[in-house]
Amino acid sequence: MKIDQTKKIPIEFYKQKTEDIARLLIGKLFVRVIDGEWLACEIHETEAYLPDGDYASHAAKMKTLRNAPMFESGGILYVYFIYGVHYCVNIVTENAGIGSAVLLRAGKPLAGIEKMQEFRKSNKIEQLCKGPGNFAKAFDLNKTHNFHRLDSDDIFLCDYETYPDSEIVRTTRIGINLSKDLPLRFYLKDSPYISKK
């Protein structure tokens, strides 16, 4: 597929409320350019981590070395290592000093699929970006991309599809112990690419 860079999302978009961005990201393209090759997926699943009353958020207690990107102005990546196994990719939201982000949980691969298969060591297209660790691996993202700006030429998002609320499922988040009743997970209904129904 050819990616229309005129639809690149401006940095101001990310300064909206975290919950709203998590919903609005469904249908956006996540794009990475590696050595001239374009990798892209349509985002199908996200989780919001709020600045207030959300004890599952890394920013719930205070600013630390690890969660420092969450306190920057929206429109950068927050990448962290988890379980000693994989990386998770988040988009920082709202204004500087707030402490919030949206976790990218899953997407539908659309471009650079062979490269994603190489990174993931898997040929199953539906599995390439399914789950946050796999999402990061498919795009070869790691701690070196922490703080990376989303108005750059090599990692950015584009407008792609717009879905009505009837096509979006809103539910509780996965794999957390605190604030687990908050309905802050969003996914595209009936998508075979999401991590869990």
C-alpha positions in Angstrom: 0.0 0.0 0.0 1.0 3.6 -0.6 0.9 5.8 2.6 -0.5 9.3 2.1 1.8 11.5 4.2 -0.6 14.4 3.7 -2.8 12.6 6.3 0.0 12.6 8.9 -1.5 13.4 12.3 -0.4 16.8 13.8 1.3 16.8 17.2 -1.6 18.9 18.6 -3.9 15.8 18.2 -2.1 14.0 21.1 -2.8 16.8 23.6 -6.4 15.9 23.9 -7.8 13.9 26.8 -6.2 10.4 27.1 -9.5 8.6 27.1 -10.6 10.4 23.9 -7.3 9.7 22.1 -7.5 6.0 23.0 -10.9 5.8 21.2 -9.8 8.0 18.3 -6.7 6.0 17.6 -8.8 3.0 16.4 -8.5 3.1 12.6 -5.3 5.3 12.5 -2.2 4.1 10.8 1.0 3.5 12.8 3.9 4.0 10.5 7.6 3.3 10.7 10.2 3.8 8.0 13.3 1.5 8.3 16.1 1.9 5.7 13.6 3.3 3.2 11.1 0.5 3.8 7.6 1.4 5.0 6.0 -0.6 7.8 2.4 0.2 8.7 -0.6 -1.2 10.6 -4.1 0.0 11.3 -4.5 0.3 15.0 -7.3 -2.0 16.3 -6.8 -2.0 20.0 -5.7 0.5 22.7 -5.8 1.1 26.4 -5.8 4.5 28.1 -3.8 5.1 31.3 -5.2 8.2 33.0 -3.5 11.0 35.0 -6.0 10.9 37.8 -7.6 8.0 39.8 -5.9 5.3 37.7 -3.7 3.2 40.0 -2.7 0.9 37.1 -0.9 3.8 35.4 2.9 4.0 35.7 2.4 7.6 36.6 0.0 7.0 39.4 2.4 7.8 42.3 5.1 10.1 41.1 7.5 10.9 38.2 10.4 8.4 38.0 13.2 7.8 35.6 11.2 5.0 34.0 7.9 6.9 33.5 9.4 10.3 32.7 8.1 10.3 29.1 4.5 10.2 30.4 5.1 13.6 31.9 6.2 15.2 28.7 3.9 17.0 26.2 1.7 14.7 24.1 3.0 13.3 20.8 6.0 11.2 21.9 6.6 7.5 22.5 6.9 5.9 25.9 8.6 2.5 25.5 9.2 0.2 28.4 10.5 -3.3 29.0 8.2 -5.7 30.8 8.5 -9.2 32.4 12.1 -9.3 31.2 10.7 -10.4 27.9 9.2 -7.7 25.6 8.7 -4.0 25.0 5.4 -2.1 25.2 4.8 1.0 23.1 2.7 3.9 24.3 1.7 7.2 22.9 2.1 10.0 25.5 -1.0 12.3 25.7 -2.2 15.6 27.1 0.1 18.4 28.2 3.5 18.4 29.9 3.4 17.5 33.6 0.1 15.5 33.4 1.4 11.9 33.4 -0.7 10.0 30.9 -0.4 7.7 27.8 -2.2 5.2 25.5 -0.9 1.7 25.2 -0.9 0.3 21.6 -2.2 -3.3 22.0 -2.9 -4.6 18.5 -3.2 -3.7 14.8 -3.8 -5.0 11.3 -0.5 -5.2 9.3 -0.9 -3.3 6.0 2.6 -2.5 4.7 6.1 -4.0 5.2 4.6 -7.3 6.2 7.6 -9.3 5.1 9.8 -7.2 7.4 7.3 -7.6 10.3 7.4 -11.4 9.7 11.2 -11.3 9.9 11.2 -9.3 13.1 8.5 -11.5 14.7 9.9 -14.8 13.3 6.3 -15.7 12.3 4.4 -15.9 9.0 0.9 -15.6 10.5 -0.3 -12.2 9.5 -3.1 -12.0 12.1 -0.5 -12.7 14.9 2.1 -10.1 13.8 0.8 -7.1 15.8 -1.5 -9.0 18.2 -0.7 -8.0 21.8 1.5 -5.1 22.9 4.8 -7.1 23.0 4.2 -8.4 19.5 3.2 -4.9 18.3 6.6 -3.5 19.4 8.5 -6.5 18.0 6.8 -6.2 14.6 8.0 -2.6 14.3 11.4 -3.4 15.9 10.8 -0.8 18.6 12.7 -0.8 21.9 14.0 1.6 24.6 16.1 3.5 22.0 12.7 4.9 20.8 11.7 6.2 24.2 10.8 9.9 23.9 10.7 9.6 20.1 8.5 12.4 18.6 5.6 11.4 16.4 6.0 14.3 14.1 9.3 12.8 12.8 9.9 11.4 9.4 10.5 7.8 10.5 7.8 7.1 13.1 4.4 8.8 12.9 0.6 8.2 12.6 -1.8 8.9 9.7 -5.5 9.2 9.4 -6.9 6.1 7.6 -10.3 4.7 8.7 -13.0 6.2 10.8 -15.4 3.9 12.6 -18.7 4.8 14.3 -19.1 4.1 18.0 -21.3 1.1 17.1 -18.2 -0.6 15.7 -16.0 0.1 18.8 -16.1 -2.1 21.9 -15.2 -0.4 25.2 -14.3 -2.6 28.1 -11.9 -3.1 31.0 -8.2 -3.4 30.5 -6.2 -6.6 30.4 -3.5 -8.0 32.8 -3.7 -5.4 35.6 -4.6 -5.7 39.3 -5.3 -2.1 40.2 -8.1 0.0 38.8 -9.2 -3.0 36.8 -12.9 -1.9 36.7 -12.2 1.2 34.6 -13.5 0.8 31.1 -10.4 2.1 29.3 -9.8 -0.5 26.7 -11.0 0.1 23.1 -11.0 -2.3 20.2 -12.6 -2.7 16.7 -15.5 -5.1 17.0 -15.1 -8.5 15.2 -11.4 -7.7 14.4 -9.3 -10.9 14.1 -6.2 -8.9 15.0 -7.0 -7.9 18.6 -5.3 -9.6 21.5 -8.4 -10.8 23.3 -12.2 -10.6 22.9 
